[in-house]
């Protein structure tokens, strides 16, 4: 059935209920062997980045499948890669409902979900059961009750748990819906976090004889100068990619619409220009030192083209699916294929590693081992305001073990792989 016929019915439901109904329907069709109803053929356009070969550059952004419940059904839709999460060490319910809102006239969503998820152990169990063997990203975060000075513990705990099950790991420090989370994007906090992540990544690569890339997801609401600072720290600590961008707390262009005053992160079409601007500035600051995954506001193929032109190598979609349906994946894949036909030299991201690099000033305190699940602290709260914008190693990886998703990921052994510091 064409999505245009189904959408009006879904839009009569609460957005979060419609979300779960749609995903459960897709999973049921897939489980009953009726995946022909959802299977989509999209343009083949292999892209090599982060030491992985992506069958096409169009991915599913984190947030749609927080616990890895729907991996196989989503895989049938034609994505070149799937990112699940954000997942935290302990289960948490997120913010009170209602917490997701549609702005149909603007093809936009506002959400203040708050990292609602069933915890990293549940996600890992779901990944083990999945049949999908394509490229799987797992997005990790911190619990709302974990203060920022203990955030490293949460990220390292999740990194330890998901490492052997992921093709790459995304680090979410940019959601506006967890109090003070975005403070981790700058200064000593970012430096300390990246240092700890890199150290643990190399330890795990040695332990598992398999290098799993790390991508860091950043916000669009950054103060002048912050993009350059972030770029330098990401490059210095040899992160493998950056995902730009998360949702925005800005309401530019939508304040006249009903529901626009709801607190939360805005996604969808109104975000497309700002996210592409960040990609442009970020790509210039990185100067080839690591690749960019572009996400934010893609509702048609031209939006993805513009992000590739701005410097992205891969793109991701989420909110656009709500308004355009599964056909969006094919449209975006076609645009990406045409772009790479015009720019064939960009199909393989060749990382530029400077001969020398000045070390950022180290933050105080050593990285904390994450052998045990972090303890809780004071309850977290929603901390967003419309008025407050402030608010590798060349390891030869092996395929994941039998029974884990991501096993079909192709790993390059060439100069595109990052070197050890």
WOFEN-V671157 format. One record per residue. PSI is psi in whole degrees, 0 to 359 (none if undefined). BURIAL is + if it has 9 or more other C-alpha atoms within 8 Angstrom, else -. Layout:
psi=[PSI | PSI]
burial=[BURIAL | BURIAL]
//
This chain:
psi=[130 | 140 | 330 | 333 | 330 | 326 | 315 | 326 | 317 | 323 | 352 | 346 | 159 | 136 | 319 | 323 | 319 | 322 | 309 | 322 | 315 | 312 | 320 | 324 | 315 | 318 | 320 | 314 | 318 | 317 | 329 | 7 | 18 | 30 | 353 | 335 | 338 | 346 | 131 | 132 | 129 | 166 | 134 | 128 | 75 | 135 | 136 | 119 | 149 | 24 | 14 | 151 | 115 | 128 | 329 | 160 | 13 | 115 | 163 | 126 | 157 | 154 | 328 | 315 | 88 | 329 | 5 | 29 | 337 | 25 | 310 | 320 | 318 | 327 | 331 | 350 | 356 | 8 | 145 | 338 | 158 | 135 | 124 | 165 | 190 | 137 | 148 | 166 | 311 | 151 | 147 | 149 | 346 | 196 | 160 | 149 | 153 | 146 | 11 | 134 | 142 | 144 | 80 | 323 | 335 | 3 | 53 | 157 | 150 | 130 | 147 | 52 | 315 | 40 | 42 | 125 | 167 | 9 | 156 | 328 | 323 | 317 | 315 | 320 | 320 | 319 | 320 | 326 | 339 | 147 | 343 | 132 | 18 | 195 | 122 | 120 | 143 | 121 | 126 | 150 | 190 | 155 | 151 | 332 | 1 | 119 | 159 | 329 | 354 | 7 | 323 | 321 | 315 | 314 | 319 | 323 | 312 | 319 | 315 | 317 | 322 | 348 | 308 | 353 | 356 | 150 | 323 | 162 | 129 | 137 | 114 | 108 | 24 | 5 | 137 | 1 | 7 | 126 | 127 | 8 | 320 | 346 | 342 | 356 | 359 | 161 | 212 | 325 | 314 | 317 | 314 | 318 | 312 | 321 | 315 | 318 | 316 | 317 | 314 | 323 | 314 | 324 | 316 | 324 | 319 | 320 | 318 | 357 | 41 | 124 | 123 | 119 | 154 | 130 | 142 | 130 | 127 | 166 | 160 | 343 | 72 | 141 | 155 | 135 | 339 | 326 | 316 | 319 | 314 | 316 | 315 | 319 | 319 | 317 | 317 | 318 | 9 | 42 | 159 | 341 | 167 | 137 | 121 | 116 | 175 | 191 | 166 | 150 | 356 | 152 | 26 | 126 | 357 | 359 | 339 | 352 | 144 | 133 | 351 | 339 | 355 | 139 | 147 | 184 | 131 | 132 | 175 | 195 | 320 | 343 | 347 | 317 | 313 | 317 | 323 | 325 | 317 | 319 | 318 | 310 | 320 | 316 | 320 | 318 | 325 | 327 | 44 | 5 | 335 | 157 | 161 | 133 | 117 | 128 | 147 | 102 | 14 | 111 | 1 | 168 | 323 | 330 | 319 | 318 | 313 | 324 | 323 | 318 | 326 | 345 | 357 | 154 | 325 | 161 | 160 | 152 | 155 | 286 | 324 | 331 | 327 | 322 | 332 | 339 | 185 | 336 | 337 | 324 | 314 | 320 | 316 | 320 | 321 | 316 | 319 | 319 | 316 | 319 | 313 | 337 | 325 | 339 | 62 | 335 | 345 | 0 | 333 | 117 | 118 | 109 | 135 | 120 | 110 | 149 | 321 | 153 | 135 | 128 | 132 | 154 | 126 | 144 | 157 | 147 | 136 | 161 | 143 | 128 | 150 | 57 | 337 | 154 | 134 | 148 | 158 | 165 | 205 | 143 | 144 | 171 | 160 | 131 | 62 | 146 | 136 | 343 | 0 | 89 | 354 | 333 | none | 183 | 143 | 73 | 137 | 100 | 155 | 164 | 151 | 158 | 158 | 135 | 9 | 146 | 162 | 3 | 342 | 1 | 131 | 133 | 128 | 147 | 80 | 187 | 0 | 344 | 142 | 153 | 158 | 145 | none]
burial=[- | - | + | - | - | + | + | - | - | + | + | - | - | - | + | - | - | + | - | - | - | - | + | + | - | + | + | - | + | + | - | - | - | + | + | - | - | + | + | - | - | + | + | - | + | + | + | + | + | + | + | + | + | + | + | + | + | + | + | + | + | + | + | + | + | + | + | + | - | + | + | + | + | + | + | + | + | + | + | + | + | + | + | + | + | + | + | + | + | + | + | + | + | + | + | - | - | - | + | + | + | + | + | - | - | + | + | + | + | + | + | + | + | + | + | + | + | + | + | + | - | + | + | + | - | + | + | + | - | + | - | + | + | + | + | + | + | + | + | + | + | + | + | + | + | + | + | + | - | - | + | + | + | + | + | + | + | + | + | + | + | + | + | + | + | + | + | + | + | + | + | + | + | + | + | + | + | + | + | + | + | + | - | + | + | + | - | + | + | + | + | + | + | + | + | + | + | + | - | + | + | + | - | + | + | + | - | - | + | + | + | + | + | + | + | + | + | + | + | + | + | - | - | - | - | + | + | + | + | + | + | + | + | + | + | + | + | + | + | + | + | + | + | + | + | + | + | + | + | - | + | - | - | + | + | - | - | - | - | + | - | - | + | + | + | + | + | + | + | + | + | + | - | - | + | + | + | + | + | + | + | + | + | - | + | + | - | + | + | + | + | + | + | + | + | + | + | + | + | + | + | - | + | + | + | + | + | + | - | + | + | + | + | + | + | + | + | + | + | + | + | - | + | + | + | + | - | + | + | + | + | + | + | + | + | + | + | - | + | + | - | - | - | - | - | - | + | + | + | - | + | - | - | - | - | - | - | - | - | - | - | - | - | - | - | - | + | - | - | + | - | - | + | + | - | - | - | - | - | + | - | + | + | + | + | + | - | - | + | - | + | + | + | + | + | - | + | - | + | + | - | - | - | + | + | + | + | + | + | - | + | + | + | - | - | + | + | + | - | - | -]
//
